[in-house]
């Protein structure tokens, strides 16, 4: 029984993926045992920027906070992708109007 539980835990743990032949760490799902410090530094900064805001924020507002040139679409879209990835993994919440906020 304990072996089966260990196997299930191991399969639920984030595993490195392959991109362009390089090993990259996937963004872990938010669970009770996973700390923010397991996220890559870029994602930690994004979470901090969303938390510092007075309310829900757009990707453009997060980019301004992080010092990204938001007038250039090619710089803003990767940030939006990271925000959506954090939503998919349970770290943030996306509102119907497209703004992002922290999970309660």
Residue pairs with C-beta under 8 A, 6 or more apart in sequence:
13 28
14 25
14 26
14 27
14 28
14 29
14 38
15 26
16 23
16 24
16 25
16 26
17 23
17 24
17 25
17 26
18 24
25 40
27 39
27 40
27 43
27 85
27 86
27 89
27 91
28 34
28 38
28 39
28 89
29 89
29 90
30 89
30 90
30 91
30 103
31 90
36 44
36 47
36 91
37 44
39 47
39 91
42 82
43 82
43 85
43 86
43 91
45 66
46 62
46 66
46 79
46 82
46 83
46 86
47 86
47 91
47 92
47 102
49 57
49 62
49 65
49 66
50 57
50 62
50 92
50 100
50 101
50 102
51 102
52 65
53 61
53 62
53 65
55 101
56 95
56 97
56 99
56 100
56 101
57 99
57 100
57 101
58 98
58 99
58 100
59 70
59 76
59 79
59 80
59 83
59 100
60 70
60 76
62 79
62 83
62 100
63 69
63 70
63 75
63 76
63 79
64 70
66 79
68 75
68 76
68 79
69 75
70 76
83 92
83 94
83 100
84 94
86 92
86 100
87 93
87 94
87 100
90 103
91 103
92 100
92 101
92 102
92 103
93 100
93 101
93 102
93 103
93 104
94 100
95 101
